[in-house]
Amino acid sequence: MESARNLPDEGLIEMNSSLTSSMMPFGTERTPLLSVRGLCKHFPIRGRGVLPKTVATVRAVDDLSFDLMPGETLGLVGESGSGKTTAARCILRAITPSSGEVRFWKKDGSSVDLATLPEKALKRLRPHLQMIFQDPYSSLNPRMTVGEIVEEPLVIHKMGNRDEREARVVEILKRVGLKAEHRTRYPHAFSGGQRQRIGIARALIMRPSLVVADEAVSALDVSVQAQVLNLLKDLQAEFQLTYLFVAHNLDVVRHFCDRVAVLYAGRVVELAPSAQIFSDPKHPYTRALLAAVPWPDPDVKMKFDLPGEIADPSRLPQGCAFHPRCKECVDICRTERPELRALAEGERRVACHRS
């Protein structure tokens, strides 16, 4: 059987593509593993009747752009409804984007656009793109044993015989902190933290290059969160993984992510290394999110003061989508949408007229 860690390139689509200016990474000459440009996902709202017409459009993801470097952990943060999960699912083609480009680079320097790749070709790329889901209870089939759940990707991609697949299942279960005998049990016999380890084992059984973790620890107790995060870090170093980490817990993001992209109404409003985001946030929305983080001191009063709710994605305001809630709003904010542009200090990018 082929090596689990180095999947054969023959299973991938060969598409030699030159690096056009629209695909080049932000502020670096290194080739990214993933390059997202102008990603959009719009859901039509249809009226009633026999032939319903589209009466509005929900812009769940609206012109999203960023690069993800090999071995990096990039955090996507924002309020509920900011488009984090929709963006993650579009990137993996769990749902089809409305427009934009999701370019995935291979080791030989060639690349493919996941957003437009045919289903048959996309299936051959699936071993390299995996996801860890938020809910460890609903993401595991209760009618399948743990061994069957973890082995299923190998069966789908026809890798190895029965004995070889079972050996690999035992190996990955041990690596995520479970025992070999656990493979004969069903998901209901495990705790939430153990179930999430099963989900991690299923995602890593194919030795992917990119792993999207969608709120992977939000449903777990705090002590279990720390264990799972430490496990993910160890696995990243061992298997040379790249993480796209969707989260709303900023304390987790601070310690786990190398860079952070802050989303508001489906767009990146600030993108910077984690240390810069938490020490010196530039966008007023980023500052408001950080102010909302609880402080473990009863004498410290929270300074969170952000009126209203996140912008309605079906009726986004003209100009900057954040301006109705922003105390620093000026006239240009109400008429012109700010672009994500670089500041003087290195990798930081901010979409704000006052940055």
N, C-alpha and C positions, 0 to 999 in steps of 0.2 A: 504493500500500500504506500502511496506517496506520503511524503512528510506532512504532518499536520500543520507545522509552523510555516512551511514554504509551499504554498499551493502552486500548481503549475500554471505558467503564463498561457499555456495552450487553451485553458478554460476561459480566457478573456477575449474580448473583442479587440482586434488590432486596429487602432485608428491613429495613425501618425498625424499630429496636428501641430502647426506652428503656434508659438505663443504670441497671439495678437495683443495689442495694448489693452484691450478690454478684459483679457484673462490674466494679466500680470498681477502678482501679489502686491498688496499695499506696502509700499515703502521697504521692499526687500528684494534681493536678487535670488533668494532661495526659491525653489519650486515648491508650491504648496501641495499637500495631499488632496485638498478639496478647495475649489474656488467657486464661490457663489456670486453671481452677478445679476442684478435686476430681477430677483426671484419674486414672483407674484402668485397668490392664490386667491381668486375671487369666487364667491358663491352667489349665484343669482337668487333673488327673492321673487317668486312668481305669484301673480294674483290668482283669483278664483275663476272658475269657468271651464268650459270644454277645451278651449285653446288658450290657456293662461299665458299672459304676457309677463315679461320681466319688468317688475315695478321698481326694483332697487338692486344694488349689488353690495354684498358684504366683502370688504377688502380686508380679509384676515391677515394676509401677508402682502405688503405693498412696497415693492422695489427694495428688497433685502440684498445686501452685498457684504461679503466678508471672505477672508481666506483662513484656512486651517492648515497649519504646518505639521509635518510628520512628527509624531511623538508629543504633540502639544495637547493641552486640555483647555478648550475654549468654553466658557460659560455663557449661556443665554439666560438673561434675567429680565424680569419685568412683572407688572401686575397680571392677575388673571385676566385673560382676554387680550393680552398684548401680542399674541401670535406665536409664542414660543413652540408649543407642541405642533401646531400646523406647519411651521417652518421645518421642524425636524422631520415630520412625516413626508413633506414634499422632497426634502433632500434625499431620503431613502426611497422615494417613489412608492411609499405606502399609499399616498394619494398623488394624483397627477397635477403638477403645477399648471397654472393658467399661462404663464410666460416666464421667461428668464432662462438662465443657464446654471447648471450644477455640474461643474467639470471635475472629474475624478482622475488624478494622475497615477500612472503605474510606474514601477521601478525603472522600466526601460525609457522613460521620458515621454511616452505617448499618453494620450488621454481620451476619455469618452465623456459625452454630455449625458448625464443620467436623466435629465429632464425630458429628453426626446428619444432615448434609447428604446428600441422595440422590446416587447415583453420577453421574447425568446433570448435575445442578447442580454437583457437585464438579469435573467435568471442565472446566467453563467457568471455574473458579477456578484451575486448574492453572498457567496462565501466570504467576500471581502468587506461586506457592509452588514452590520448586525445592530440590533437594538435591545436595550434593557428597558422593560416597561415599568410604569409607575406602580401599578397595583399587583403585588405578588400573589394575591388571591384569585383574581379573575384572569390573569395572563397564563395560568397553567391549566391544562385540561384535566379535570378531576377524574376522568375515566381512564387516564393513562398512568402507568407507573412512572417514577422518576427516570428510570433507565430508558423507557420509551420516549419520554419527552426530550431528554438530552440527546438521544441517538437519532431522533427524527431528521435533523438537518443532514446527517450523513446518509440516511436512507434516501432522502429526496435527491441528493446529488450523486447517489450511487458510488459512494466511496467505501472501498474495502468490503471484505466478507463479514459474516456475522461475528466471528471470533475477534477479528481486528476491530470492528466497531465497538464491541463490548469492552475490549481492553482500553480503547481511547476514552470511553465513557467513564470507566473506573478511574482512569488517570485524571481527568478533568474534575470529577467529583472530589477527589482527594485534594486537588489543588485549590478548590474553593472552600475547603474546610468541612466537607462531608465525608461519609464513610462508604466503602464499596457496597456494604449490605443495604444502604439506603436506596439503591437503584430498584429494589423489588417492592418498595412501598409507594403509596399514593400520596398526592400533595396534602390531603387533609390531615395527615399524620405529622405535619411539620409546623413549626412556628413561622411567623411572618418573616423573620430574619433568615431562617433556613430556606424558606420558599424563594426569597430573593437570591440566595446563593444558587439555587437550582436554575433560576432565570439567567444568572450570570454564566453558569456552566453551559447552558444551552446556547447563549450568544457567542461563547468563546470556543466551542467545540470545533468550529471550522477555522480557527486562528485568523480572525479578520484583521484588516488594516484599520478600519474605522468602526468605532462603537458609539452609537448615540444612546445616551442614558437620559431617559425622559423622567425626571423627578424620581430617580432610582432609589432614593432613601427617604422620601417625604412621608411614606406610610409606616416608617419604622420608629421604634423608640430611640431616644437620643443615644443611649449607650450602644444600641445595635447599629445605629447610623455610623458611629465612629469605627466600629469593627468592619462594616461593609466598605466604607471609604478607604480604610487602610488596605483592605483586600484589593480594591480596585487599583490603588496606587502600586501595590506589589505586582499585580498582574500586568499593569502597564509597562513596568520596567522589564519584566520577564519576557513578555510577548511582543514588545515594541508596539504598543497600541496607541492610537490617537483617539481622544475622546471629544465628543460634542456633548456638553453637560448642561441639560435643561434643568433649571432650578428656580425656586423663589426664596429659598433660605440663604440670605446673603452671608451669614456666618460660615456656612458650608462652602459657598463659592469662594470666599476669601482664602480659605486654607487649601482648597482642592484645585482651583483653576489657575492656569498661567496667565490667561487673558480673559477679559469679560466684555461681552457685547450687551448693552442695555437696549431693550426693545420697548417701543411705545407705539401703539396703533399699527403694528406690523412693520415698523421700520427701525433700523438701528439709529439711536440718537447719540450714543457714545460708545467708542471701542478703544480699549487701552489695556496695558498690562494690569494685572490685578492689584499690584501695590499702588499704582497711580490712581486707579479708580477709588480705592478705599482711603487713600491719604489726601487726595486732592481732586475731588470730582468737579468737572467743568460744566456739565449740563445741569440746569435746575431740576430736571426730573430725577437725575441720578442722586443729587443732593437730598431730594425729598425721600427717595427710597432708603437711603442710608439713615436719615433722621428717624425713620419708622422702625428701625431695628431695636428691639427691647434691650435695655441695659440692666444687668443683674445688680441693681442698687436701688432700694426703695426711696432713697433721698434724691435720686436723679429724675427730673421730670422730662418726659419725652417732648421734643420740639417739633414733632410732625405737624405740618400745617399745609395740607394740600387739598384745596376745596374740590368738590365735585367728584365725578367718576371718570374712568378712562373713556376716551372719545369713542362714540358709536361708530364701528367700522363700516356701517351702511350709510352714514351721513357725516363723513369727516369734514371738519371745518376748513375753510379756505386758509391758505398759508400754512403755518406751523400747526400740526394737529394738537400740540400741547398748549398753545397760547391761551385758550379759555381758562386754564388752571394755573397759569404762570404769573407770578407777581413781578417778574422782570420783563414782561411783554412790552414791546414798543410797536410803532406803527407798521414797520416792515414785517413783523411777525404775523400780522393779521392778513397780509396780502401775498407774501412770497414764501414758498416752502423752502427751508434751508437744506442745503446739500451736505452730505457727510464729507468733511474735508479735514485735511491734516493740519495740526497745529505745529508750532515750531519745535516742540519737544518730542522728537522721535516718532514713535509708533502711534501716539494718541490721535484719534479722529473724533470729531464732534459735529453734530448737525444742529447748530445754534447760531443765530445771527449775532449774538453777543459774546460768543466764546472768544 
